[in-house]
């Protein structure tokens, strides 16, 4: 029986009547990924760059979220052709490649995602989950319909080249990373610095002028609202590990203050 894959993040963005809100999954846990997948969020980012994720844990998380109405995007640790091939073969249909600062780097990421003659992705369809072990009819010929690619701009050089990066054929959208952007601009740790926010907005304008959707990471609700008002098509507004850290701290502040008189005795 022929098997049908889910629509890509490109398809979800094209069909959306509002910006798509997402949550970062950095724990490496399939259980936590599944909890996040059932939250009602539109999309989730499974991170391999700054998280304890390898191929096996990414596979398990993709399988865990597959039963839920959420679109998973996998951020690879680097735009390496072997890593991209392996993650695609796991069945990831949507990739985010970090630290893209030039159109040549963006074009290299596109080539890594596409099969020959358009690119250099290795052929392993009969062995891989990507085409469900040859159960998806015409997967090789139509692989471009089943994968979407997003590139992450997070340097001042990348901001200056945003229009050219977004214009690369095969780049489906651009995601802005304010944390590394702040570092590249000499204001480490100051993602909400006025100069950083101004650079993010310049990137928004350049990418949208190129006809591509643009997204951003913003855990501060007020900052997220500003970016949404400025035209962000997709946004990450939280992370599993951050929610756990802040939530457990709030519990500790409420119940582990050392004030025995404020607690019932048993």
Secondary structure, 3 states (H helix, E strand, C coil): CCCCCCCCHHHHHHHCCCCEEEEEECCCCHHHHHHHHCCCCCEEEEECCCCCCCHHHHHHHHHHHCCCCCEEEEEECCCCHHHHHHHHHCCCCEEEECCCCCHHHHHHHHHHHCECCCCCECCCHHHCCCCCCCCCCCCCCCHHHHCEEEEEECCHHHHHCHHHHHCCCCCCEEEECHHHHHHHCCCCCCCCCHHHHHHHHHHHHHHHHCCCEEEEECCCHHHHHHHHHCCCCEEEEEEHHHHHHHHHHHHHHHHCCCCHHHCCCC
